[in-house]
Amino acid sequence: MYENLILILDATLRVSAPLILAALAGLFSERSGIVNIALEGQILFSAFAAAAAASVTGSVWLGLLSGIAVACSLSMLHGFASITHKGDQIVSGVAINMLAVGLTVTLGRYWFGLGGQTPALLDSQRFLPITLPGADALADVPVLGLLYSELISGHNLLVYVALFAVPICWWVIYKTRFGLRLRAAGENPHAVDTAGISVAWIRYRALLVTGLLTGIAGAYLSTAHSAGFVPNMSAGKGFIALAALIFGKWRPVPVLFGCLLFGFLDAVAIRLQGAELPFIGEIPVQLIEVLPYVLTVLLLAGFIGRAVGPKAVGIPYIKSR
């Protein structure tokens, strides 16, 4: 029983990593006043770019940089439409999501001829699990050995990056001048403008951070969690991240718990595959696949309470004369 719990928690961290990064990305965007439902498209496109670059160059680091560059470019496209031209932020986000779904498959077929997929990545082209010091020596120690060797050790670099990103983002948002201005731009952009600070520049920088984090999330999917890109491999993670963002009421630590909740439910669902229940028999695979999404929506809707976002989020800012 204890071993099964550790294995489920271990899988929880692996599944939650891209959600944490994407939710933090949305946190920066929406704290600045920009609705960003394009997280899904940014994750998907960066996953393709990372896998394609890693396959062609043989370097996982160039793959990661490519994923970040593509995600930042999409963020700037979203900013150009919604900040510079005061366009509808929802429409812009939907357009980016549609662009990512279609263009990744088209480019994949044109470049690699594998039905939209990239070639399978070799171990040298991926982020592999890292064994922390002493993990092998402590593996046989009861309780603590399994906890350290399985749950704490054995994850790839980007899982640790996702976990460490939470306190870093908390510090940036609540303890730095940029974070103060970021929150002010999302609550009262006219006051920021009156103080002689460019609201547009703050929001563009927030979207760059969004691109950085979604780029890492996408690269994780295709070069760490999997060994290549397959069409639609983001599988709604950008939207789940937005749900976790609302669940966490736009605060980094509660957002982390929302992402871990989905990861835990997904890990439990995976463990249920092939299991037989009394009077039901073997659980259908389709039910297993949809279970974490349904439970996440029910739990988030049931326990979230009243969630009020930044006052200026989604409202194009028009500079006062």
MIROLUM-160628 format. One line per field, with one value per residue (C-alpha): residue in three letters; x, y, z. Coordinates in steps of 0.02 Angstrom, whole numbers. Layout:
# MIROLUM-160628
voke: [ALA	...]
x: [X	...]
y: [Y	...]
z: [Z	...]
This chain:
# MIROLUM-160628
voke: [MET	TYR	GLU	ASN	LEU	ILE	LEU	ILE	LEU	ASP	ALA	THR	LEU	ARG	VAL	SER	ALA	PRO	LEU	ILE	LEU	ALA	ALA	LEU	ALA	GLY	LEU	PHE	SER	GLU	ARG	SER	GLY	ILE	VAL	ASN	ILE	ALA	LEU	GLU	GLY	GLN	ILE	LEU	PHE	SER	ALA	PHE	ALA	ALA	ALA	ALA	ALA	ALA	SER	VAL	THR	GLY	SER	VAL	TRP	LEU	GLY	LEU	LEU	SER	GLY	ILE	ALA	VAL	ALA	CYS	SER	LEU	SER	MET	LEU	HIS	GLY	PHE	ALA	SER	ILE	THR	HIS	LYS	GLY	ASP	GLN	ILE	VAL	SER	GLY	VAL	ALA	ILE	ASN	MET	LEU	ALA	VAL	GLY	LEU	THR	VAL	THR	LEU	GLY	ARG	TYR	TRP	PHE	GLY	LEU	GLY	GLY	GLN	THR	PRO	ALA	LEU	LEU	ASP	SER	GLN	ARG	PHE	LEU	PRO	ILE	THR	LEU	PRO	GLY	ALA	ASP	ALA	LEU	ALA	ASP	VAL	PRO	VAL	LEU	GLY	LEU	LEU	TYR	SER	GLU	LEU	ILE	SER	GLY	HIS	ASN	LEU	LEU	VAL	TYR	VAL	ALA	LEU	PHE	ALA	VAL	PRO	ILE	CYS	TRP	TRP	VAL	ILE	TYR	LYS	THR	ARG	PHE	GLY	LEU	ARG	LEU	ARG	ALA	ALA	GLY	GLU	ASN	PRO	HIS	ALA	VAL	ASP	THR	ALA	GLY	ILE	SER	VAL	ALA	TRP	ILE	ARG	TYR	ARG	ALA	LEU	LEU	VAL	THR	GLY	LEU	LEU	THR	GLY	ILE	ALA	GLY	ALA	TYR	LEU	SER	THR	ALA	HIS	SER	ALA	GLY	PHE	VAL	PRO	ASN	MET	SER	ALA	GLY	LYS	GLY	PHE	ILE	ALA	LEU	ALA	ALA	LEU	ILE	PHE	GLY	LYS	TRP	ARG	PRO	VAL	PRO	VAL	LEU	PHE	GLY	CYS	LEU	LEU	PHE	GLY	PHE	LEU	ASP	ALA	VAL	ALA	ILE	ARG	LEU	GLN	GLY	ALA	GLU	LEU	PRO	PHE	ILE	GLY	GLU	ILE	PRO	VAL	GLN	LEU	ILE	GLU	VAL	LEU	PRO	TYR	VAL	LEU	THR	VAL	LEU	LEU	LEU	ALA	GLY	PHE	ILE	GLY	ARG	ALA	VAL	GLY	PRO	LYS	ALA	VAL	GLY	ILE	PRO	TYR	ILE	LYS	SER	ARG]
x: [0	138	235	81	53	234	219	57	137	288	175	81	238	275	99	85	248	182	21	120	224	71	-30	112	123	-61	-36	87	-22	-185	-105	-52	-229	-218	-333	-230	-327	-189	-89	-147	-83	81	113	69	174	324	313	325	466	567	550	584	739	805	780	866	1010	1033	1034	898	954	928	759	717	774	670	516	540	571	411	306	375	337	156	147	207	79	-56	13	19	-165	-230	-113	-55	-215	-336	-413	-525	-412	-523	-530	-342	-315	-434	-347	-177	-246	-318	-157	-56	-169	-165	11	100	21	52	235	260	194	295	460	457	321	260	79	117	235	419	546	569	703	857	910	1042	904	794	793	823	787	917	974	1011	1163	1135	973	1039	1121	961	842	831	804	623	505	631	735	586	527	695	742	570	478	617	750	727	640	705	773	613	510	627	620	430	433	565	472	332	432	527	365	296	450	442	257	254	430	495	457	410	286	207	187	122	-16	-57	-74	-201	-300	-291	-193	-246	-152	1	-11	-31	130	221	241	198	56	90	274	227	102	223	353	222	183	368	372	216	306	458	355	241	394	470	303	291	471	438	297	396	576	557	389	383	511	444	294	124	-25	-127	-13	-53	-224	-308	-171	-178	-362	-335	-198	-322	-443	-304	-264	-443	-446	-289	-366	-216	-91	62	52	-136	-111	20	-104	-234	-110	-57	-241	-261	-96	-149	-316	-231	-104	-242	-337	-184	-165	-347	-316	-350	-423	-587	-720	-856	-1017	-937	-791	-646	-657	-672	-518	-624	-689	-512	-454	-596	-601	-466	-542	-718	-662	-552	-696	-812	-686	-632	-812	-861	-719	-664	-789	-796	-648	-626	-488	-391	-513	-439	-412	-482	-514	-408	-320	-342	-216	-299	-263]
y: [0	122	80	108	278	330	274	373	528	502	497	649	756	701	737	901	979	1053	1108	1202	1292	1334	1395	1507	1572	1617	1696	1823	1861	1884	1977	2106	2118	2004	1854	1715	1562	1536	1436	1275	1331	1393	1227	1127	1230	1236	1046	1026	1152	1072	895	949	1049	911	783	886	956	812	935	936	1109	1181	1096	1182	1351	1324	1285	1441	1549	1488	1512	1688	1729	1673	1776	1928	1894	1889	2050	2135	2095	2131	2267	2366	2351	2334	2178	2053	1948	1793	1796	1817	1669	1557	1603	1555	1389	1350	1402	1286	1135	1152	1212	1084	940	1024	1060	888	804	916	902	724	632	540	596	750	666	697	554	464	550	460	467	597	708	703	759	597	559	622	511	621	584	436	380	208	180	224	128	-22	79	56	202	344	254	230	407	480	363	358	518	647	574	505	651	743	920	1007	930	1011	1174	1173	1147	1280	1401	1417	1505	1605	1669	1707	1811	1903	1944	1996	2054	2148	2315	2228	2120	2272	2359	2198	2181	2366	2352	2214	2306	2490	2526	2710	2733	2652	2767	2919	2871	2883	2695	2614	2491	2416	2383	2297	2186	2142	2090	1985	1898	1864	1775	1681	1626	1571	1460	1386	1353	1249	1161	1114	1056	948	857	810	795	736	656	581	542	651	751	681	785	867	800	947	864	1013	1047	1233	1238	1132	1255	1399	1304	1281	1466	1512	1379	1457	1631	1696	1656	1544	1421	1383	1367	1234	1135	1145	1073	936	892	856	764	654	612	571	460	368	344	268	146	94	33	-152	-154	-244	-177	-279	-292	-188	-290	-213	-24	36	125	271	300	295	426	548	521	647	785	757	745	898	1003	940	969	1140	1195	1128	1196	1353	1470	1647	1686	1865	1898	2059	2201	2255	2081	2063	2250	2336	2485	2649	2779	2932	3097]
z: [0	47	-111	-220	-139	-173	-355	-376	-301	-413	-566	-498	-508	-685	-746	-651	-712	-877	-790	-658	-789	-895	-746	-688	-866	-863	-692	-761	-911	-817	-671	-800	-869	-1022	-1040	-1117	-1172	-1300	-1171	-1255	-1425	-1355	-1266	-1422	-1542	-1424	-1402	-1590	-1608	-1467	-1535	-1714	-1667	-1553	-1690	-1824	-1721	-1599	-1454	-1323	-1267	-1440	-1437	-1274	-1341	-1499	-1397	-1292	-1446	-1531	-1374	-1348	-1530	-1507	-1348	-1442	-1578	-1444	-1371	-1541	-1569	-1394	-1328	-1478	-1580	-1433	-1510	-1423	-1314	-1321	-1511	-1521	-1404	-1501	-1664	-1593	-1530	-1702	-1786	-1675	-1703	-1892	-1922	-1814	-1910	-2078	-2042	-1967	-2124	-2239	-2146	-2081	-2178	-2024	-2018	-1915	-1793	-1771	-1774	-1609	-1507	-1447	-1265	-1310	-1380	-1224	-1043	-948	-765	-642	-499	-350	-239	-123	-204	-253	-84	10	-104	13	171	231	202	187	56	-60	-27	-77	-219	-303	-259	-238	-352	-528	-613	-764	-752	-810	-669	-543	-643	-631	-442	-411	-525	-397	-259	-389	-466	-293	-255	-422	-406	-223	-182	-335	-415	-577	-482	-398	-566	-644	-514	-528	-717	-694	-560	-607	-767	-764	-600	-676	-827	-714	-626	-793	-817	-983	-960	-1131	-1089	-926	-1015	-1154	-1025	-936	-1101	-1127	-959	-1014	-1172	-1073	-957	-1091	-1198	-1058	-1032	-1215	-1222	-1070	-1158	-1313	-1252	-1072	-1037	-1213	-1346	-1485	-1543	-1589	-1650	-1512	-1377	-1263	-1237	-1156	-1029	-1066	-1020	-864	-815	-833	-721	-592	-607	-563	-426	-351	-365	-462	-322	-355	-209	-222	-410	-375	-271	-410	-535	-414	-391	-576	-581	-435	-514	-679	-591	-498	-661	-742	-597	-620	-797	-804	-628	-594	-478	-392	-494	-633	-695	-790	-804	-986	-1051	-1112	-937	-868	-993	-958	-769	-716	-823	-756	-575	-592	-658	-520	-382	-444	-466	-296	-189	-277	-194	-259	-371	-429	-553	-579	-611	-778	-850	-1025	-1045	-1178	-1103	-1194	-1139	-1065	-1147]
